[in-house]
Amino acid sequence: MKRSAVIFVEKATPGTLTEFKDILSNTLLSLLESWSVEFRTYRCLIKNLPPEASRLMYSITFQHHDRKTILIKNKLAMITTSSPSEVPRDLVDNVSSTNSPEPFDQILSSKLSNIWNQRQIIKGEAGETFETTDTLVRAVNLFSYTGFKGLLIELTSPEDATAEEFNKSVQRMRTMLEGIGAKDVKVSQENLNPSNCDYISDLAYQYTRVLEF
Amino acid sequence: MVQQLSLFDCIDDNSYDLLISTITTLSGNAPVLFARISTVWKPNDSFEIDRVNSKNQLVEPTRIKLTKSIPLSLLGGHHSLSYTLPKILAQDKLPVDSNFVNSLLHESNDQSDNSNSWALNVSDIPAAGSRKVSLQSISESVILSTGGKDCSITTFMNELGYISEYQYATIGVKFYLRHELTIELQKIWDLTRGANEQMTNGGFLTKAYVNVDKATDIERISQAETALLALQRELQGYVDLTMPDRKAMDSRMNYI
């Protein structure tokens, strides 16, 4: 089973990424494709929601994971795609009216904007992917409208990695980050539903855990 | 946002076989069976929802349609899977009933082996003005699955502020013609709240349409209109394809 973890270094500078790449080079096997991610926060505009109900919903769009957009609300997830090649064959044959489905955010921001108001968008563009001896490391600087937000690192284990092996890799990454002075980091390895792990929705949930402000 | 250009008509059960053979000859293609289940959702009535967004733009509450395919193996039974199937099914209640619909709507990902994917769409009212064919914008996205503890499609739609309103099954055949024209002959069953009732008794709803992926592609839209009108002429005498009343195609709340 592929496992994932997300690390966010809030007290970083855009240069931290360069330092991180330097120390990563000791275990680097190869450089892989570039990637990008978008993280949006929505606030519910319904007036008479019960006071205890959460008003926040997140959408995370992974260009590098088949253009999937995952919505996360209250520890629940919905996985959507805007990639024509990801649309299941039976939908194409029986149902679809289009060969190019829209990103879900487009529907939220047009048809449902009377219920859901987009509050902020954080983007990571031109991220780099490093294949190291034990994990796949993706690193990117995150920006919002107001400027630099921090350094984000996405870790993916090999298919056959055990939980202990992966924990060790995550720990190694934390030690490396401490080595370059990045001490105050947020890490999430949580599963959305421990009884039924799902790589992509767990990964999206981990983004929300480290990026919730 | 896809632009759908369409024309509609109804034909009698008796005219079905002749129309099938006519379109088969015309298109050079055999009819293809299809079956889908559509579930329509509306904003939860118990919520106070504005008609404007935070930028003070008018956004009228609108229905959402989620559609998925019905495996033909569930419908065929001992009948052959040919173009005669919709007519045979029409003689009786549908083998898929509201229990089947409920299981699709309420099964969470951990419980189900079925594919949990749905096409989600929101339609605008068709364009106004003097036109010869209906022109409607449809926003469509694809839901692959839901995740989290006991999360069904209903759970997440409820989180979005929507509740289930009605459900129906559409079973029929379609033909793929030139110029990306499609003709569908449909039988429709209402499956809402335990119902299992054919709404197209004695006939078929006939729909001819072309989908154009981009609203800005004026040239394709005009080609599509020409193709539809040519088909209208060619099929005259067999089926009288006409433009539907745009008000009947409006999926906003408070209008129907």
Interface residues (C-beta under 8 A of the other chain):
Chain A: C44 L45 I46 K47 N48 L49 M57 K68 I70 L71 K73 N74 K75 L76 A77 M78 I79 T80 T81 S82 E86 V87 P88 D90 L91 D93 N94 V95 S96 S97 T98 N99 S100 P101 E102 P103 F104 Q106 I107 S110 K111 L112 S113 N114 I115 W116 N117 L192 N193 S195 N196 D198 S201
Chain B: M1 V2 Q4 V32 F34 A35 R36 P43 S46 F47 E48 I49 D50 R51 V52 N53 S54 K55 Q57 V59 E60 P61 T62 I64 T67 K68 S69 I70 P71 N109 D110 S115 S117 W118 A119 L120 N121 V122 I138 S139 E140 S141 V142 I143 L144 S145 T146 G147 G148 K149 C151 T155 F156 E159 L160 G161 N211 D213
